Amino acid sequence: MPSDMKERIALATRTLLVDRHLKKLTVKDIVEECHITRQAFYYHFAGIPELFRWMMDSFAEQTLQAVLAQENAEDGLRCFFVMATGLIPYVEKGKRSNYGPELEQLMNQYTQRFFAMAADMNHFYLNCSRAEARIILRYHSAAVQGLLQNWTPEDTENLDQIVHTVYRLVMEGIPAQENRK
């Protein structure tokens, strides 16, 4: 069991959403699952949306650290996809809960934030204006989210090809068919 109370609450939440398929998540359910008082929950979080934000912050930080530990940007992107596809069952179950809209909005925000941080740290889009870079990042974030939202077992089998194609799109663009050799 996690030693940190916030982690313990997050683990209980994941258990309720994924293992128990709970659709209407309440603070009462969470405190009963992790055997704490409501006051203990509210000491750490103002409510369930703040709990989701904390969970997303924690995951985003873990993902960013793992991505940055890779030798190059393409390996980092692969690491991101591996971690993100591992999160799909949790996100899908969470989106079916009474907090689905909030969770979906958080996913959008965190994907954009993640790509913006990665671009800043790797000095991408230096030849673009800030406005152009924001549009590019929004576009790539939405495209990756679209891939992840419709992820299939076949996609998992073709992960390396998908990562390489996305990497090329992000870094180089892909020339029109007639220009290829």
C-alpha positions as CSV (number, residue, x, y, z in Angstrom):
1,M,0.0,0.0,0.0
2,P,1.4,3.4,-0.8
3,S,2.8,5.3,2.1
4,D,1.7,8.7,1.0
5,M,-2.0,9.4,1.7
6,K,-2.6,11.1,-1.7
7,E,-1.2,8.1,-3.4
8,R,-3.4,5.8,-1.2
9,I,-6.5,7.8,-2.2
10,A,-5.6,7.7,-5.9
11,L,-5.0,4.0,-5.7
12,A,-8.5,3.5,-4.1
13,T,-10.0,5.7,-6.9
14,R,-8.4,3.6,-9.6
15,T,-9.6,0.4,-7.9
16,L,-13.1,1.7,-7.8
17,L,-13.2,2.9,-11.4
18,V,-11.3,0.0,-13.0
19,D,-11.7,-3.1,-10.9
20,R,-15.2,-2.5,-9.5
21,H,-16.5,-0.6,-12.6
22,L,-18.1,2.0,-10.4
23,K,-20.0,4.5,-12.6
24,K,-21.1,7.0,-9.9
25,L,-17.9,7.8,-8.0
26,T,-18.4,9.6,-4.7
27,V,-16.1,10.7,-1.9
28,K,-18.0,8.2,0.4
29,D,-16.9,5.3,-2.0
30,I,-13.3,6.5,-2.0
31,V,-13.0,6.9,1.8
32,E,-14.6,3.5,2.4
33,E,-12.2,1.9,-0.1
34,C,-9.1,3.3,1.5
35,H,-10.4,3.2,5.1
36,I,-10.0,6.9,5.9
37,T,-12.4,9.6,7.1
38,R,-14.1,12.2,4.9
39,Q,-12.1,14.8,6.7
40,A,-8.8,13.0,5.7
41,F,-9.9,13.0,2.1
42,Y,-10.9,16.7,2.2
43,Y,-7.6,17.5,4.0
44,H,-5.8,16.4,0.9
45,F,-8.3,17.3,-1.9
46,A,-11.0,19.9,-2.3
47,G,-13.1,17.3,-4.2
48,I,-12.9,14.6,-6.8
49,P,-12.0,16.9,-9.7
50,E,-9.0,18.1,-7.7
51,L,-8.1,14.4,-7.0
52,F,-8.2,13.8,-10.8
53,R,-6.0,16.8,-11.5
54,W,-3.5,15.5,-8.9
55,M,-3.5,12.1,-10.5
56,M,-3.0,13.6,-13.9
57,D,-0.1,15.8,-12.6
58,S,1.6,12.8,-11.0
59,F,1.2,10.8,-14.2
60,A,2.4,13.7,-16.4
61,E,5.5,14.1,-14.2
62,Q,6.3,10.4,-14.3
63,T,5.8,10.3,-18.1
64,L,7.9,13.4,-18.7
65,Q,10.7,12.0,-16.6
66,A,10.6,8.7,-18.4
67,V,10.5,10.4,-21.8
68,L,13.4,12.7,-21.0
69,A,15.4,9.7,-19.8
70,Q,15.3,8.3,-23.4
71,E,18.3,8.7,-25.7
72,N,16.5,10.6,-28.5
73,A,13.2,12.2,-29.3
74,E,11.8,9.2,-31.2
75,D,12.5,6.9,-28.3
76,G,10.9,9.5,-26.0
77,L,7.8,9.5,-28.2
78,R,7.7,5.7,-28.0
79,C,7.9,5.8,-24.2
80,F,5.1,8.3,-24.2
81,F,2.9,6.0,-26.3
82,V,3.7,3.0,-24.2
83,M,2.8,4.8,-21.0
84,A,-0.3,6.5,-22.5
85,T,-1.7,3.2,-23.9
86,G,-1.2,1.6,-20.5
87,L,-3.5,4.3,-19.1
88,I,-6.3,3.7,-21.7
89,P,-8.3,1.3,-19.5
90,Y,-8.3,3.7,-16.6
91,V,-9.3,6.7,-18.8
92,E,-12.1,4.7,-20.5
93,K,-13.5,3.6,-17.2
94,G,-13.1,7.1,-15.8
95,K,-14.9,8.7,-18.8
96,R,-17.9,6.4,-18.1
97,S,-18.2,7.7,-14.6
98,N,-20.1,10.7,-13.4
99,Y,-16.8,12.7,-13.8
100,G,-16.3,11.8,-17.5
101,P,-16.5,15.3,-18.9
102,E,-14.1,16.7,-16.4
103,L,-11.7,13.8,-17.0
104,E,-11.8,14.3,-20.7
105,Q,-11.1,18.0,-20.4
106,L,-8.2,17.2,-18.1
107,M,-6.8,14.7,-20.6
108,N,-6.9,17.4,-23.4
109,Q,-5.2,19.9,-21.2
110,Y,-2.5,17.5,-20.0
111,T,-1.7,16.2,-23.4
112,Q,-1.2,19.7,-24.7
113,R,0.8,20.7,-21.7
114,F,3.0,17.6,-22.0
115,F,3.7,18.3,-25.7
116,A,4.4,22.0,-24.9
117,M,6.9,21.0,-22.1
118,A,8.6,18.4,-24.4
119,A,8.9,21.0,-27.2
120,D,10.3,23.6,-24.8
121,M,12.8,21.2,-23.3
122,N,13.9,19.9,-26.7
123,H,13.9,23.3,-28.4
124,F,11.5,22.3,-31.1
125,Y,9.8,24.9,-33.3
126,L,12.5,27.5,-32.9
127,N,11.9,28.8,-36.4
128,C,8.2,29.4,-35.7
129,S,6.5,32.3,-34.0
130,R,4.9,31.6,-30.6
131,A,1.5,31.7,-32.2
132,E,2.5,29.1,-34.9
133,A,4.2,26.9,-32.3
134,R,0.9,26.9,-30.2
135,I,-1.1,25.9,-33.2
136,I,1.3,23.2,-34.1
137,L,1.3,21.8,-30.6
138,R,-2.5,21.9,-30.4
139,Y,-2.7,20.1,-33.7
140,H,-0.2,17.4,-32.7
141,S,-1.7,17.0,-29.3
142,A,-5.2,16.5,-30.8
143,A,-3.8,14.1,-33.4
144,V,-2.1,11.9,-30.8
145,Q,-5.2,12.0,-28.6
146,G,-7.3,10.9,-31.6
147,L,-4.9,7.9,-32.1
148,L,-5.1,7.0,-28.5
149,Q,-8.9,7.3,-28.2
150,N,-9.3,4.8,-31.1
151,W,-6.4,2.6,-30.1
152,T,-6.8,-1.1,-31.2
153,P,-4.8,-4.3,-30.5
154,E,-3.5,-4.0,-34.0
155,D,-2.1,-0.6,-33.2
156,T,-0.3,-2.2,-30.3
157,E,1.3,-4.7,-32.6
158,N,2.3,-1.8,-35.0
159,L,3.5,0.5,-32.2
160,D,6.9,1.1,-33.7
161,Q,5.6,2.0,-37.1
162,I,3.0,4.3,-35.6
163,V,5.6,6.0,-33.4
164,H,8.0,6.4,-36.3
165,T,5.3,7.9,-38.5
166,V,4.1,10.3,-35.8
167,Y,7.7,11.3,-35.1
168,R,8.3,12.0,-38.8
169,L,5.1,14.1,-38.9
170,V,6.1,16.1,-35.8
171,M,9.7,16.6,-36.7
172,E,9.9,16.7,-40.5
173,G,6.5,16.5,-42.1
174,I,6.1,13.8,-44.7
175,P,6.5,14.9,-48.3
176,A,3.7,14.3,-50.8
177,Q,3.7,10.9,-52.5
178,E,5.0,12.3,-55.8
179,N,8.1,13.8,-54.1
180,R,9.2,10.5,-52.6
181,K,12.0,8.4,-54.0
